[in-house]
Amino acid sequence: MPIYFDHNATTPLDPRVLDAMLPYLSGPYGNASSVHRYGRAARDAIEAARVQVAALAGAEASEVTFTSGATESNNLALKGLADGVPRAADAARILYGGTEHPAVLEAAEALRGQGWPVETIAVDRSGVIDWPAFEAQLAGGPVRLAALMLANNETGVIHDTARAAALVHARGGLLHVDAVQAAGKLAFDFGSSGADLMSLSAHKLYGPKGVGALLVKSHVGLATQLHGGGQERGLRGGTENLAAIVGFGAACALAAAEVEGRMARWTELKARLEAGLRRLPGITIFGDGVARLANTVQFGVEGWEGEALLMALDRKGIAVSSGSACASGTGEPSHVLLAMGWPRDIAFSAIRVSLGLASTEAEIDRFLIVLGELKMQVAA
Ligand SMILES: Cc1ncc(COP(=O)(O)O)c(C=O)c1O
């Protein structure tokens, strides 16, 4: 049986989510903006899903804007906050964490191209924010926005975004939190988190691809980046993807009900995996000793290139990642590990295992055996 250990890249659709979606693919097909009964049925389904998404994130339903996924949510957050703000020479800065996903990083760099002062926030060797450096950076001038993810997609390292929010707010800035990898793997609360904006994506938590949300607190003025029919209270034009939104809601409801049990299960499996890895020579676990997601382990394997190891594992029927799925195949080492200060050769050797709902002890044992055999071949 093949083994899928790449759940941070994407998850399979939960059959219970599929069940919730199917009626909206074959049955009610109204446009949620129509006022007749077909439209009202679609609108009701979307609003029910909005409540489910809000409940998972500890948000108000009115704070949820549906998007096509977290790439769009992150772009809307950063560009929507920058749009229309005068860009004087001393304009407030945009800061983003050195280990952010490309959907934040590239959006911020696009704003740099438009003249915004953009800076990265340093992390230490474990992937944790370098707090003294961050405080000194914040003291260096006004801040419009800081973007920091709640949990990293490669290492699983969890950021103390509440601490960051207090520091950023004290400087008059806003905090955007990419919570894509945390949702369904970690309990959190948008309302009390200090975050002003937050991104979510359905396909990372057993929902469909191509749907996500941006949570926006009411005090945040955001300029739409998708002009059109004024859907999503004018923030995001375009006819809503009804079945996908229903599936997103269902996935969030399941995650909210099951998150504690999922975390407990992954914690056991991860302990087994890490104990096995520690018995192998030449393994470096990234983010070792700091708070990380229960389902994620990224490690370097001495003497291997991550991409080559990934392909060798794939030939044995085991699917892992050598970093983020988006960066794979670029021939470049993980920017996350480089930002953490790891040398290029170690960053090149990275493999990420991300466990899911169906992962088992037997799969972990098989993975460890295969990894050990592949390592021996290199040593020979
Ligand atoms: C942390 C993080 N942010 C954003 C995204 C992008 O999400 P989507 O695939 O919904 O555009 C991903 C997906 O890889 C991610 O891991």
The ligand as a Gaussian input file, in Angstrom:
#p B3LYP/6-31G(d) Opt

LIG

0 1
 C        1.080000      28.456000       5.075000
 C        0.379000      28.480000       3.761000
 N       -0.177000      29.618000       3.327000
 C       -0.821000      29.684000       2.157000
 C       -0.940000      28.589000       1.341000
 C       -1.664000      28.713000       0.027000
 O       -2.948000      28.176000       0.157000
 P       -3.867000      27.836000      -1.127000
 O       -3.339000      26.552000      -1.673000
 O       -5.240000      27.707000      -0.555000
 O       -3.758000      28.966000      -2.075000
 C       -0.380000      27.377000       1.741000
 C       -0.450000      26.176000       0.856000
 O        0.550000      25.540000       0.588000
 C        0.296000      27.316000       2.988000
 O        0.864000      26.186000       3.422000

